Amino acid sequence: MQSPTPTGHTARTDAGMTALSDQFYCRSRRRSVLLEHCLDDYVDANSLERRHSACFRCPHGHKNRDAYAASGQSD
């Protein structure tokens, strides 16, 4: 696993796949988070319309969700 990147991009495994255990630096929360927690929090904030959440309409959450889905690791 790569170290968190300050650019906010998700970390990739050696095969170029995105895994739920990947960490990245979240600019909205100003800390490193696991992709799994990012996806859960992003979906919860948007589906429940938690407008005060840092994850509500977060562009990083959207990009991370798309990258994870495109990697073929999702169910």
CHARMM internal coordinates of N, CA and C (Angstrom, degrees):
IC EDIT
DIST 1 N 1 CA 1.4395
DIST 1 CA 1 C 1.5184
ANGL 1 N 1 CA 1 C 108.46
DIST 1 C 2 N 1.3066
ANGL 1 CA 1 C 2 N 115.96
DIHE 1 N 1 CA 1 C 2 N 140.13
DIST 2 N 2 CA 1.4504
ANGL 1 C 2 N 2 CA 120.81
DIHE 1 CA 1 C 2 N 2 CA -179.78
DIST 2 CA 2 C 1.5210
ANGL 2 N 2 CA 2 C 109.74
DIHE 1 C 2 N 2 CA 2 C -84.27
DIST 2 C 3 N 1.3173
ANGL 2 CA 2 C 3 N 116.34
DIHE 2 N 2 CA 2 C 3 N 158.96
DIST 3 N 3 CA 1.4560
ANGL 2 C 3 N 3 CA 120.38
DIHE 2 CA 2 C 3 N 3 CA 176.62
DIST 3 CA 3 C 1.5223
ANGL 3 N 3 CA 3 C 109.59
DIHE 2 C 3 N 3 CA 3 C -73.26
DIST 3 C 4 N 1.3396
ANGL 3 CA 3 C 4 N 117.19
DIHE 3 N 3 CA 3 C 4 N 157.14
DIST 4 N 4 CA 1.4604
ANGL 3 C 4 N 4 CA 119.97
DIHE 3 CA 3 C 4 N 4 CA 179.91
DIST 4 CA 4 C 1.5191
ANGL 4 N 4 CA 4 C 111.35
DIHE 3 C 4 N 4 CA 4 C -58.25
DIST 4 C 5 N 1.3089
ANGL 4 CA 4 C 5 N 115.59
DIHE 4 N 4 CA 4 C 5 N 141.99
DIST 5 N 5 CA 1.4536
ANGL 4 C 5 N 5 CA 120.62
DIHE 4 CA 4 C 5 N 5 CA -179.22
DIST 5 CA 5 C 1.5148
ANGL 5 N 5 CA 5 C 109.95
DIHE 4 C 5 N 5 CA 5 C -104.08
DIST 5 C 6 N 1.3146
ANGL 5 CA 5 C 6 N 118.42
DIHE 5 N 5 CA 5 C 6 N 139.95
DIST 6 N 6 CA 1.4587
ANGL 5 C 6 N 6 CA 120.74
DIHE 5 CA 5 C 6 N 6 CA -179.20
DIST 6 CA 6 C 1.5202
ANGL 6 N 6 CA 6 C 113.55
DIHE 5 C 6 N 6 CA 6 C -72.15
DIST 6 C 7 N 1.3171
ANGL 6 CA 6 C 7 N 118.65
DIHE 6 N 6 CA 6 C 7 N -8.55
DIST 7 N 7 CA 1.4598
ANGL 6 C 7 N 7 CA 121.12
DIHE 6 CA 6 C 7 N 7 CA -177.84
DIST 7 CA 7 C 1.5175
ANGL 7 N 7 CA 7 C 112.72
DIHE 6 C 7 N 7 CA 7 C -82.58
DIST 7 C 8 N 1.3445
ANGL 7 CA 7 C 8 N 118.04
DIHE 7 N 7 CA 7 C 8 N -12.60
DIST 8 N 8 CA 1.4432
ANGL 7 C 8 N 8 CA 120.76
DIHE 7 CA 7 C 8 N 8 CA 179.31
DIST 8 CA 8 C 1.5102
ANGL 8 N 8 CA 8 C 113.74
DIHE 7 C 8 N 8 CA 8 C 88.77
DIST 8 C 9 N 1.3257
ANGL 8 CA 8 C 9 N 118.93
DIHE 8 N 8 CA 8 C 9 N 2.15
DIST 9 N 9 CA 1.4485
ANGL 8 C 9 N 9 CA 121.05
DIHE 8 CA 8 C 9 N 9 CA 178.11
DIST 9 CA 9 C 1.5105
ANGL 9 N 9 CA 9 C 109.78
DIHE 8 C 9 N 9 CA 9 C -80.37
DIST 9 C 10 N 1.3116
ANGL 9 CA 9 C 10 N 116.76
DIHE 9 N 9 CA 9 C 10 N 152.75
DIST 10 N 10 CA 1.4517
ANGL 9 C 10 N 10 CA 120.21
DIHE 9 CA 9 C 10 N 10 CA 179.53
DIST 10 CA 10 C 1.5119
ANGL 10 N 10 CA 10 C 110.59
DIHE 9 C 10 N 10 CA 10 C -71.74
DIST 10 C 11 N 1.3065
ANGL 10 CA 10 C 11 N 115.98
DIHE 10 N 10 CA 10 C 11 N 149.42
DIST 11 N 11 CA 1.4576
ANGL 10 C 11 N 11 CA 120.91
DIHE 10 CA 10 C 11 N 11 CA 175.12
DIST 11 CA 11 C 1.5241
ANGL 11 N 11 CA 11 C 108.07
DIHE 10 C 11 N 11 CA 11 C -78.16
DIST 11 C 12 N 1.3008
ANGL 11 CA 11 C 12 N 117.28
DIHE 11 N 11 CA 11 C 12 N 148.15
DIST 12 N 12 CA 1.4578
ANGL 11 C 12 N 12 CA 122.29
DIHE 11 CA 11 C 12 N 12 CA -179.69
DIST 12 CA 12 C 1.5167
ANGL 12 N 12 CA 12 C 109.57
DIHE 11 C 12 N 12 CA 12 C -116.59
DIST 12 C 13 N 1.3117
ANGL 12 CA 12 C 13 N 115.54
DIHE 12 N 12 CA 12 C 13 N 146.79
DIST 13 N 13 CA 1.4506
ANGL 12 C 13 N 13 CA 119.29
DIHE 12 CA 12 C 13 N 13 CA 174.04
DIST 13 CA 13 C 1.5130
ANGL 13 N 13 CA 13 C 108.50
DIHE 12 C 13 N 13 CA 13 C -78.11
DIST 13 C 14 N 1.3253
ANGL 13 CA 13 C 14 N 117.36
DIHE 13 N 13 CA 13 C 14 N 174.00
DIST 14 N 14 CA 1.4585
ANGL 13 C 14 N 14 CA 121.20
DIHE 13 CA 13 C 14 N 14 CA -177.07
DIST 14 CA 14 C 1.5254
ANGL 14 N 14 CA 14 C 112.87
DIHE 13 C 14 N 14 CA 14 C -58.07
DIST 14 C 15 N 1.3164
ANGL 14 CA 14 C 15 N 118.05
DIHE 14 N 14 CA 14 C 15 N -32.71
DIST 15 N 15 CA 1.4544
ANGL 14 C 15 N 15 CA 121.33
DIHE 14 CA 14 C 15 N 15 CA -177.77
DIST 15 CA 15 C 1.5302
ANGL 15 N 15 CA 15 C 112.28
DIHE 14 C 15 N 15 CA 15 C -82.80
DIST 15 C 16 N 1.3323
ANGL 15 CA 15 C 16 N 117.97
DIHE 15 N 15 CA 15 C 16 N 1.88
DIST 16 N 16 CA 1.4596
ANGL 15 C 16 N 16 CA 120.62
DIHE 15 CA 15 C 16 N 16 CA -179.53
DIST 16 CA 16 C 1.5080
ANGL 16 N 16 CA 16 C 112.96
DIHE 15 C 16 N 16 CA 16 C 82.04
DIST 16 C 17 N 1.3210
ANGL 16 CA 16 C 17 N 116.89
DIHE 16 N 16 CA 16 C 17 N 11.53
DIST 17 N 17 CA 1.4528
ANGL 16 C 17 N 17 CA 121.69
DIHE 16 CA 16 C 17 N 17 CA -179.64
DIST 17 CA 17 C 1.5219
ANGL 17 N 17 CA 17 C 109.72
DIHE 16 C 17 N 17 CA 17 C -95.88
DIST 17 C 18 N 1.3107
ANGL 17 CA 17 C 18 N 116.90
DIHE 17 N 17 CA 17 C 18 N 149.40
DIST 18 N 18 CA 1.4472
ANGL 17 C 18 N 18 CA 122.54
DIHE 17 CA 17 C 18 N 18 CA 176.32
DIST 18 CA 18 C 1.5217
ANGL 18 N 18 CA 18 C 107.73
DIHE 17 C 18 N 18 CA 18 C -96.71
DIST 18 C 19 N 1.3173
ANGL 18 CA 18 C 19 N 116.70
DIHE 18 N 18 CA 18 C 19 N 128.61
DIST 19 N 19 CA 1.4596
ANGL 18 C 19 N 19 CA 121.78
DIHE 18 CA 18 C 19 N 19 CA -179.61
DIST 19 CA 19 C 1.5238
ANGL 19 N 19 CA 19 C 109.85
DIHE 18 C 19 N 19 CA 19 C -115.86
DIST 19 C 20 N 1.3224
ANGL 19 CA 19 C 20 N 116.44
DIHE 19 N 19 CA 19 C 20 N 154.56
DIST 20 N 20 CA 1.4562
ANGL 19 C 20 N 20 CA 120.71
DIHE 19 CA 19 C 20 N 20 CA 179.64
DIST 20 CA 20 C 1.5227
ANGL 20 N 20 CA 20 C 112.24
DIHE 19 C 20 N 20 CA 20 C -62.57
DIST 20 C 21 N 1.3186
ANGL 20 CA 20 C 21 N 117.28
DIHE 20 N 20 CA 20 C 21 N -22.68
DIST 21 N 21 CA 1.4578
ANGL 20 C 21 N 21 CA 121.00
DIHE 20 CA 20 C 21 N 21 CA -178.82
DIST 21 CA 21 C 1.5336
ANGL 21 N 21 CA 21 C 112.68
DIHE 20 C 21 N 21 CA 21 C -85.96
DIST 21 C 22 N 1.3345
ANGL 21 CA 21 C 22 N 118.26
DIHE 21 N 21 CA 21 C 22 N -0.44
DIST 22 N 22 CA 1.4651
ANGL 21 C 22 N 22 CA 121.97
DIHE 21 CA 21 C 22 N 22 CA 178.18
DIST 22 CA 22 C 1.5243
ANGL 22 N 22 CA 22 C 110.01
DIHE 21 C 22 N 22 CA 22 C -68.38
DIST 22 C 23 N 1.3261
ANGL 22 CA 22 C 23 N 115.67
DIHE 22 N 22 CA 22 C 23 N 143.81
DIST 23 N 23 CA 1.4587
ANGL 22 C 23 N 23 CA 121.57
DIHE 22 CA 22 C 23 N 23 CA 175.87
DIST 23 CA 23 C 1.5142
ANGL 23 N 23 CA 23 C 109.59
DIHE 22 C 23 N 23 CA 23 C -111.54
DIST 23 C 24 N 1.3188
ANGL 23 CA 23 C 24 N 115.40
DIHE 23 N 23 CA 23 C 24 N 151.56
DIST 24 N 24 CA 1.4604
ANGL 23 C 24 N 24 CA 121.11
DIHE 23 CA 23 C 24 N 24 CA 174.82
DIST 24 CA 24 C 1.5229
ANGL 24 N 24 CA 24 C 107.98
DIHE 23 C 24 N 24 CA 24 C -150.78
DIST 24 C 25 N 1.3121
ANGL 24 CA 24 C 25 N 115.80
DIHE 24 N 24 CA 24 C 25 N 162.91
DIST 25 N 25 CA 1.4617
ANGL 24 C 25 N 25 CA 120.44
DIHE 24 CA 24 C 25 N 25 CA 178.22
DIST 25 CA 25 C 1.5197
ANGL 25 N 25 CA 25 C 108.76
DIHE 24 C 25 N 25 CA 25 C -87.14
DIST 25 C 26 N 1.3163
ANGL 25 CA 25 C 26 N 115.90
DIHE 25 N 25 CA 25 C 26 N 120.22
DIST 26 N 26 CA 1.4646
ANGL 25 C 26 N 26 CA 122.17
DIHE 25 CA 25 C 26 N 26 CA 178.77
DIST 26 CA 26 C 1.5196
ANGL 26 N 26 CA 26 C 108.19
DIHE 25 C 26 N 26 CA 26 C -92.85
DIST 26 C 27 N 1.3197
ANGL 26 CA 26 C 27 N 116.38
DIHE 26 N 26 CA 26 C 27 N 116.40
DIST 27 N 27 CA 1.4602
ANGL 26 C 27 N 27 CA 120.18
DIHE 26 CA 26 C 27 N 27 CA 179.86
DIST 27 CA 27 C 1.5241
ANGL 27 N 27 CA 27 C 111.61
DIHE 26 C 27 N 27 CA 27 C -69.04
DIST 27 C 28 N 1.3235
ANGL 27 CA 27 C 28 N 118.14
DIHE 27 N 27 CA 27 C 28 N -32.85
DIST 28 N 28 CA 1.4601
ANGL 27 C 28 N 28 CA 120.95
DIHE 27 CA 27 C 28 N 28 CA 179.87
DIST 28 CA 28 C 1.5223
ANGL 28 N 28 CA 28 C 111.96
DIHE 27 C 28 N 28 CA 28 C -65.37
DIST 28 C 29 N 1.3352
ANGL 28 CA 28 C 29 N 115.68
DIHE 28 N 28 CA 28 C 29 N -40.18
DIST 29 N 29 CA 1.4719
ANGL 28 C 29 N 29 CA 120.16
DIHE 28 CA 28 C 29 N 29 CA -178.70
DIST 29 CA 29 C 1.5230
ANGL 29 N 29 CA 29 C 112.85
DIHE 28 C 29 N 29 CA 29 C -96.25
DIST 29 C 30 N 1.3259
ANGL 29 CA 29 C 30 N 116.01
DIHE 29 N 29 CA 29 C 30 N -9.93
DIST 30 N 30 CA 1.4660
ANGL 29 C 30 N 30 CA 122.44
DIHE 29 CA 29 C 30 N 30 CA 178.90
DIST 30 CA 30 C 1.5227
ANGL 30 N 30 CA 30 C 112.70
DIHE 29 C 30 N 30 CA 30 C 58.02
DIST 30 C 31 N 1.3317
ANGL 30 CA 30 C 31 N 115.46
DIHE 30 N 30 CA 30 C 31 N 43.00
DIST 31 N 31 CA 1.4661
ANGL 30 C 31 N 31 CA 121.27
DIHE 30 CA 30 C 31 N 31 CA 176.44
DIST 31 CA 31 C 1.5134
ANGL 31 N 31 CA 31 C 109.70
DIHE 30 C 31 N 31 CA 31 C -162.52
DIST 31 C 32 N 1.3165
ANGL 31 CA 31 C 32 N 116.26
DIHE 31 N 31 CA 31 C 32 N 167.89
DIST 32 N 32 CA 1.4658
ANGL 31 C 32 N 32 CA 121.28
DIHE 31 CA 31 C 32 N 32 CA 176.70
DIST 32 CA 32 C 1.5222
ANGL 32 N 32 CA 32 C 108.96
DIHE 31 C 32 N 32 CA 32 C -80.64
DIST 32 C 33 N 1.3175
ANGL 32 CA 32 C 33 N 115.14
DIHE 32 N 32 CA 32 C 33 N 137.21
DIST 33 N 33 CA 1.4673
ANGL 32 C 33 N 33 CA 120.46
DIHE 32 CA 32 C 33 N 33 CA 178.80
DIST 33 CA 33 C 1.5247
ANGL 33 N 33 CA 33 C 109.21
DIHE 32 C 33 N 33 CA 33 C -134.20
DIST 33 C 34 N 1.3167
ANGL 33 CA 33 C 34 N 115.17
DIHE 33 N 33 CA 33 C 34 N 155.51
DIST 34 N 34 CA 1.4574
ANGL 33 C 34 N 34 CA 121.06
DIHE 33 CA 33 C 34 N 34 CA 173.51
DIST 34 CA 34 C 1.5166
ANGL 34 N 34 CA 34 C 109.18
DIHE 33 C 34 N 34 CA 34 C -77.69
DIST 34 C 35 N 1.3039
ANGL 34 CA 34 C 35 N 116.50
DIHE 34 N 34 CA 34 C 35 N 145.64
DIST 35 N 35 CA 1.4622
ANGL 34 C 35 N 35 CA 120.89
DIHE 34 CA 34 C 35 N 35 CA 178.18
DIST 35 CA 35 C 1.5232
ANGL 35 N 35 CA 35 C 110.60
DIHE 34 C 35 N 35 CA 35 C -57.88
DIST 35 C 36 N 1.3194
ANGL 35 CA 35 C 36 N 117.12
DIHE 35 N 35 CA 35 C 36 N -38.11
DIST 36 N 36 CA 1.4621
ANGL 35 C 36 N 36 CA 121.09
DIHE 35 CA 35 C 36 N 36 CA 179.29
DIST 36 CA 36 C 1.5295
ANGL 36 N 36 CA 36 C 111.55
DIHE 35 C 36 N 36 CA 36 C -57.97
DIST 36 C 37 N 1.3312
ANGL 36 CA 36 C 37 N 116.70
DIHE 36 N 36 CA 36 C 37 N -45.60
DIST 37 N 37 CA 1.4645
ANGL 36 C 37 N 37 CA 120.05
DIHE 36 CA 36 C 37 N 37 CA 179.74
DIST 37 CA 37 C 1.5203
ANGL 37 N 37 CA 37 C 111.29
DIHE 36 C 37 N 37 CA 37 C -69.83
DIST 37 C 38 N 1.3143
ANGL 37 CA 37 C 38 N 116.75
DIHE 37 N 37 CA 37 C 38 N -37.07
DIST 38 N 38 CA 1.4621
ANGL 37 C 38 N 38 CA 120.86
DIHE 37 CA 37 C 38 N 38 CA 178.00
DIST 38 CA 38 C 1.5292
ANGL 38 N 38 CA 38 C 110.52
DIHE 37 C 38 N 38 CA 38 C -59.95
DIST 38 C 39 N 1.3190
ANGL 38 CA 38 C 39 N 116.09
DIHE 38 N 38 CA 38 C 39 N -48.56
DIST 39 N 39 CA 1.4573
ANGL 38 C 39 N 39 CA 119.95
DIHE 38 CA 38 C 39 N 39 CA -178.31
DIST 39 CA 39 C 1.5252
ANGL 39 N 39 CA 39 C 111.46
DIHE 38 C 39 N 39 CA 39 C -63.60
DIST 39 C 40 N 1.3342
ANGL 39 CA 39 C 40 N 117.07
DIHE 39 N 39 CA 39 C 40 N -44.69
DIST 40 N 40 CA 1.4646
ANGL 39 C 40 N 40 CA 120.92
DIHE 39 CA 39 C 40 N 40 CA 178.84
DIST 40 CA 40 C 1.5208
ANGL 40 N 40 CA 40 C 111.47
DIHE 39 C 40 N 40 CA 40 C -60.33
DIST 40 C 41 N 1.3327
ANGL 40 CA 40 C 41 N 116.02
DIHE 40 N 40 CA 40 C 41 N -48.23
DIST 41 N 41 CA 1.4615
ANGL 40 C 41 N 41 CA 120.47
DIHE 40 CA 40 C 41 N 41 CA -178.15
DIST 41 CA 41 C 1.5272
ANGL 41 N 41 CA 41 C 111.98
DIHE 40 C 41 N 41 CA 41 C -66.79
DIST 41 C 42 N 1.3313
ANGL 41 CA 41 C 42 N 117.02
DIHE 41 N 41 CA 41 C 42 N -38.19
DIST 42 N 42 CA 1.4629
ANGL 41 C 42 N 42 CA 121.10
DIHE 41 CA 41 C 42 N 42 CA 179.01
DIST 42 CA 42 C 1.5330
ANGL 42 N 42 CA 42 C 111.01
DIHE 41 C 42 N 42 CA 42 C -64.19
DIST 42 C 43 N 1.3258
ANGL 42 CA 42 C 43 N 116.24
DIHE 42 N 42 CA 42 C 43 N -46.96
DIST 43 N 43 CA 1.4713
ANGL 42 C 43 N 43 CA 120.15
DIHE 42 CA 42 C 43 N 43 CA -179.40
DIST 43 CA 43 C 1.5233
ANGL 43 N 43 CA 43 C 110.59
DIHE 42 C 43 N 43 CA 43 C -65.63
DIST 43 C 44 N 1.3311
ANGL 43 CA 43 C 44 N 118.00
DIHE 43 N 43 CA 43 C 44 N -43.75
DIST 44 N 44 CA 1.4655
ANGL 43 C 44 N 44 CA 121.15
DIHE 43 CA 43 C 44 N 44 CA 178.76
DIST 44 CA 44 C 1.5231
ANGL 44 N 44 CA 44 C 111.56
DIHE 43 C 44 N 44 CA 44 C -61.14
DIST 44 C 45 N 1.3216
ANGL 44 CA 44 C 45 N 117.01
DIHE 44 N 44 CA 44 C 45 N -46.68
DIST 45 N 45 CA 1.4632
ANGL 44 C 45 N 45 CA 120.87
DIHE 44 CA 44 C 45 N 45 CA -177.93
DIST 45 CA 45 C 1.5241
ANGL 45 N 45 CA 45 C 111.48
DIHE 44 C 45 N 45 CA 45 C -62.17
DIST 45 C 46 N 1.3174
ANGL 45 CA 45 C 46 N 116.81
DIHE 45 N 45 CA 45 C 46 N -40.54
DIST 46 N 46 CA 1.4634
ANGL 45 C 46 N 46 CA 119.70
DIHE 45 CA 45 C 46 N 46 CA -178.29
DIST 46 CA 46 C 1.5139
ANGL 46 N 46 CA 46 C 113.01
DIHE 45 C 46 N 46 CA 46 C -78.70
DIST 46 C 47 N 1.3160
ANGL 46 CA 46 C 47 N 118.38
DIHE 46 N 46 CA 46 C 47 N -40.00
DIST 47 N 47 CA 1.4625
ANGL 46 C 47 N 47 CA 119.76
DIHE 46 CA 46 C 47 N 47 CA -178.64
DIST 47 CA 47 C 1.5214
ANGL 47 N 47 CA 47 C 111.54
DIHE 46 C 47 N 47 CA 47 C -72.13
DIST 47 C 48 N 1.3280
ANGL 47 CA 47 C 48 N 117.30
DIHE 47 N 47 CA 47 C 48 N -32.64
DIST 48 N 48 CA 1.4643
ANGL 47 C 48 N 48 CA 121.33
DIHE 47 CA 47 C 48 N 48 CA 179.98
DIST 48 CA 48 C 1.5221
ANGL 48 N 48 CA 48 C 112.41
DIHE 47 C 48 N 48 CA 48 C -97.06
DIST 48 C 49 N 1.3313
ANGL 48 CA 48 C 49 N 116.27
DIHE 48 N 48 CA 48 C 49 N 4.29
DIST 49 N 49 CA 1.4602
ANGL 48 C 49 N 49 CA 123.63
DIHE 48 CA 48 C 49 N 49 CA 179.47
DIST 49 CA 49 C 1.5312
ANGL 49 N 49 CA 49 C 112.52
DIHE 48 C 49 N 49 CA 49 C 51.28
DIST 49 C 50 N 1.3152
ANGL 49 CA 49 C 50 N 115.16
DIHE 49 N 49 CA 49 C 50 N 49.11
DIST 50 N 50 CA 1.4704
ANGL 49 C 50 N 50 CA 121.12
DIHE 49 CA 49 C 50 N 50 CA 176.20
DIST 50 CA 50 C 1.5241
ANGL 50 N 50 CA 50 C 107.66
DIHE 49 C 50 N 50 CA 50 C -82.84
DIST 50 C 51 N 1.3038
ANGL 50 CA 50 C 51 N 115.55
DIHE 50 N 50 CA 50 C 51 N 83.90
DIST 51 N 51 CA 1.4630
ANGL 50 C 51 N 51 CA 122.30
DIHE 50 CA 50 C 51 N 51 CA -172.70
DIST 51 CA 51 C 1.5317
ANGL 51 N 51 CA 51 C 113.40
DIHE 50 C 51 N 51 CA 51 C -66.57
DIST 51 C 52 N 1.3171
ANGL 51 CA 51 C 52 N 118.64
DIHE 51 N 51 CA 51 C 52 N -21.48
DIST 52 N 52 CA 1.4628
ANGL 51 C 52 N 52 CA 121.21
DIHE 51 CA 51 C 52 N 52 CA -179.74
DIST 52 CA 52 C 1.5170
ANGL 52 N 52 CA 52 C 112.20
DIHE 51 C 52 N 52 CA 52 C -86.77
DIST 52 C 53 N 1.3293
ANGL 52 CA 52 C 53 N 117.18
DIHE 52 N 52 CA 52 C 53 N -5.62
DIST 53 N 53 CA 1.4541
ANGL 52 C 53 N 53 CA 121.47
DIHE 52 CA 52 C 53 N 53 CA 179.74
DIST 53 CA 53 C 1.5284
ANGL 53 N 53 CA 53 C 110.25
DIHE 52 C 53 N 53 CA 53 C -75.90
DIST 53 C 54 N 1.3229
ANGL 53 CA 53 C 54 N 115.68
DIHE 53 N 53 CA 53 C 54 N 144.26
DIST 54 N 54 CA 1.4646
ANGL 53 C 54 N 54 CA 120.32
DIHE 53 CA 53 C 54 N 54 CA 175.91
DIST 54 CA 54 C 1.5246
ANGL 54 N 54 CA 54 C 110.93
DIHE 53 C 54 N 54 CA 54 C -64.96
DIST 54 C 55 N 1.3130
ANGL 54 CA 54 C 55 N 117.01
DIHE 54 N 54 CA 54 C 55 N -19.78
DIST 55 N 55 CA 1.4663
ANGL 54 C 55 N 55 CA 121.90
DIHE 54 CA 54 C 55 N 55 CA -176.30
DIST 55 CA 55 C 1.5290
ANGL 55 N 55 CA 55 C 113.28
DIHE 54 C 55 N 55 CA 55 C -88.12
DIST 55 C 56 N 1.3167
ANGL 55 CA 55 C 56 N 118.23
DIHE 55 N 55 CA 55 C 56 N -11.96
DIST 56 N 56 CA 1.4622
ANGL 55 C 56 N 56 CA 121.36
DIHE 55 CA 55 C 56 N 56 CA -177.20
DIST 56 CA 56 C 1.5255
ANGL 56 N 56 CA 56 C 109.59
DIHE 55 C 56 N 56 CA 56 C -64.61
DIST 56 C 57 N 1.3252
ANGL 56 CA 56 C 57 N 115.99
DIHE 56 N 56 CA 56 C 57 N 117.72
DIST 57 N 57 CA 1.4689
ANGL 56 C 57 N 57 CA 124.01
DIHE 56 CA 56 C 57 N 57 CA -178.84
DIST 57 CA 57 C 1.5279
ANGL 57 N 57 CA 57 C 113.26
DIHE 56 C 57 N 57 CA 57 C 56.83
DIST 57 C 58 N 1.3095
ANGL 57 CA 57 C 58 N 116.62
DIHE 57 N 57 CA 57 C 58 N 31.44
DIST 58 N 58 CA 1.4657
ANGL 57 C 58 N 58 CA 121.37
DIHE 57 CA 57 C 58 N 58 CA -179.89
DIST 58 CA 58 C 1.5279
ANGL 58 N 58 CA 58 C 109.72
DIHE 57 C 58 N 58 CA 58 C -70.70
DIST 58 C 59 N 1.3289
ANGL 58 CA 58 C 59 N 118.02
DIHE 58 N 58 CA 58 C 59 N 125.37
DIST 59 N 59 CA 1.4664
ANGL 58 C 59 N 59 CA 119.46
DIHE 58 CA 58 C 59 N 59 CA -179.93
DIST 59 CA 59 C 1.5293
ANGL 59 N 59 CA 59 C 112.21
DIHE 58 C 59 N 59 CA 59 C -66.34
DIST 59 C 60 N 1.3389
ANGL 59 CA 59 C 60 N 118.00
DIHE 59 N 59 CA 59 C 60 N -29.47
DIST 60 N 60 CA 1.4615
ANGL 59 C 60 N 60 CA 120.56
DIHE 59 CA 59 C 60 N 60 CA 178.11
DIST 60 CA 60 C 1.5219
ANGL 60 N 60 CA 60 C 110.61
DIHE 59 C 60 N 60 CA 60 C -68.17
DIST 60 C 61 N 1.3262
ANGL 60 CA 60 C 61 N 117.24
DIHE 60 N 60 CA 60 C 61 N -41.54
DIST 61 N 61 CA 1.4638
ANGL 60 C 61 N 61 CA 121.18
DIHE 60 CA 60 C 61 N 61 CA 178.00
DIST 61 CA 61 C 1.5190
ANGL 61 N 61 CA 61 C 110.94
DIHE 60 C 61 N 61 CA 61 C -60.89
DIST 61 C 62 N 1.3129
ANGL 61 CA 61 C 62 N 115.87
DIHE 61 N 61 CA 61 C 62 N -40.48
DIST 62 N 62 CA 1.4611
ANGL 61 C 62 N 62 CA 120.71
DIHE 61 CA 61 C 62 N 62 CA 178.87
DIST 62 CA 62 C 1.5280
ANGL 62 N 62 CA 62 C 110.65
DIHE 61 C 62 N 62 CA 62 C -65.22
DIST 62 C 63 N 1.3270
ANGL 62 CA 62 C 63 N 117.01
DIHE 62 N 62 CA 62 C 63 N -46.36
DIST 63 N 63 CA 1.4707
ANGL 62 C 63 N 63 CA 121.18
DIHE 62 CA 62 C 63 N 63 CA 179.37
DIST 63 CA 63 C 1.5229
ANGL 63 N 63 CA 63 C 111.09
DIHE 62 C 63 N 63 CA 63 C -63.99
DIST 63 C 64 N 1.3240
ANGL 63 CA 63 C 64 N 116.84
DIHE 63 N 63 CA 63 C 64 N -41.42
DIST 64 N 64 CA 1.4616
ANGL 63 C 64 N 64 CA 120.86
DIHE 63 CA 63 C 64 N 64 CA 179.78
DIST 64 CA 64 C 1.5200
ANGL 64 N 64 CA 64 C 111.17
DIHE 63 C 64 N 64 CA 64 C -64.41
DIST 64 C 65 N 1.3201
ANGL 64 CA 64 C 65 N 116.82
DIHE 64 N 64 CA 64 C 65 N -41.32
DIST 65 N 65 CA 1.4635
ANGL 64 C 65 N 65 CA 121.01
DIHE 64 CA 64 C 65 N 65 CA 178.94
DIST 65 CA 65 C 1.5247
ANGL 65 N 65 CA 65 C 110.35
DIHE 64 C 65 N 65 CA 65 C -64.05
DIST 65 C 66 N 1.3236
ANGL 65 CA 65 C 66 N 117.25
DIHE 65 N 65 CA 65 C 66 N -42.86
DIST 66 N 66 CA 1.4706
ANGL 65 C 66 N 66 CA 121.17
DIHE 65 CA 65 C 66 N 66 CA 178.06
DIST 66 CA 66 C 1.5264
ANGL 66 N 66 CA 66 C 111.45
DIHE 65 C 66 N 66 CA 66 C -64.59
DIST 66 C 67 N 1.3315
ANGL 66 CA 66 C 67 N 116.88
DIHE 66 N 66 CA 66 C 67 N -42.74
DIST 67 N 67 CA 1.4748
ANGL 66 C 67 N 67 CA 120.30
DIHE 66 CA 66 C 67 N 67 CA -179.97
DIST 67 CA 67 C 1.5148
ANGL 67 N 67 CA 67 C 110.93
DIHE 66 C 67 N 67 CA 67 C -64.69
DIST 67 C 68 N 1.3216
ANGL 67 CA 67 C 68 N 116.71
DIHE 67 N 67 CA 67 C 68 N -40.41
DIST 68 N 68 CA 1.4656
ANGL 67 C 68 N 68 CA 120.42
DIHE 67 CA 67 C 68 N 68 CA -179.96
DIST 68 CA 68 C 1.5345
ANGL 68 N 68 CA 68 C 109.98
DIHE 67 C 68 N 68 CA 68 C -66.75
DIST 68 C 69 N 1.3150
ANGL 68 CA 68 C 69 N 117.51
DIHE 68 N 68 CA 68 C 69 N -42.89
DIST 69 N 69 CA 1.4622
ANGL 68 C 69 N 69 CA 121.04
DIHE 68 CA 68 C 69 N 69 CA 178.84
DIST 69 CA 69 C 1.5394
ANGL 69 N 69 CA 69 C 111.01
DIHE 68 C 69 N 69 CA 69 C -63.98
DIST 69 C 70 N 1.3296
ANGL 69 CA 69 C 70 N 116.55
DIHE 69 N 69 CA 69 C 70 N -39.99
DIST 70 N 70 CA 1.4632
ANGL 69 C 70 N 70 CA 120.75
DIHE 69 CA 69 C 70 N 70 CA -178.88
DIST 70 CA 70 C 1.5168
ANGL 70 N 70 CA 70 C 112.38
DIHE 69 C 70 N 70 CA 70 C -71.64
DIST 70 C 71 N 1.3294
ANGL 70 CA 70 C 71 N 117.41
DIHE 70 N 70 CA 70 C 71 N -21.80
DIST 71 N 71 CA 1.4691
ANGL 70 C 71 N 71 CA 120.15
DIHE 70 CA 70 C 71 N 71 CA -177.94
DIST 71 CA 71 C 1.5171
ANGL 71 N 71 CA 71 C 113.00
DIHE 70 C 71 N 71 CA 71 C -74.79
DIST 71 C 72 N 1.3260
ANGL 71 CA 71 C 72 N 116.93
DIHE 71 N 71 CA 71 C 72 N -13.59
DIST 72 N 72 CA 1.4568
ANGL 71 C 72 N 72 CA 120.05
DIHE 71 CA 71 C 72 N 72 CA 179.91
DIST 72 CA 72 C 1.5019
ANGL 72 N 72 CA 72 C 113.86
DIHE 71 C 72 N 72 CA 72 C 81.99
DIST 72 C 73 N 1.3329
ANGL 72 CA 72 C 73 N 117.83
DIHE 72 N 72 CA 72 C 73 N 6.62
DIST 73 N 73 CA 1.4568
ANGL 72 C 73 N 73 CA 121.84
DIHE 72 CA 72 C 73 N 73 CA 179.98
DIST 73 CA 73 C 1.5281
ANGL 73 N 73 CA 73 C 112.07
DIHE 72 C 73 N 73 CA 73 C -86.44
DIST 73 C 74 N 1.3190
ANGL 73 CA 73 C 74 N 118.01
DIHE 73 N 73 CA 73 C 74 N -16.51
DIST 74 N 74 CA 1.4663
ANGL 73 C 74 N 74 CA 120.50
DIHE 73 CA 73 C 74 N 74 CA -176.68
DIST 74 CA 74 C 1.5186
ANGL 74 N 74 CA 74 C 110.58
DIHE 73 C 74 N 74 CA 74 C -75.11
DIST 74 C 75 N 1.3245
ANGL 74 CA 74 C 75 N 114.40
DIHE 74 N 74 CA 74 C 75 N 161.10
DIST 75 N 75 CA 1.4746
ANGL 74 C 75 N 75 CA 120.38
DIHE 74 CA 74 C 75 N 75 CA -178.16
DIST 75 CA 75 C 1.5017
ANGL 75 N 75 CA 75 C 112.25
DIHE 74 C 75 N 75 CA 75 C -72.73
END
COOR INIT
IC SEED 1 N 1 CA 1 C
IC BUILD
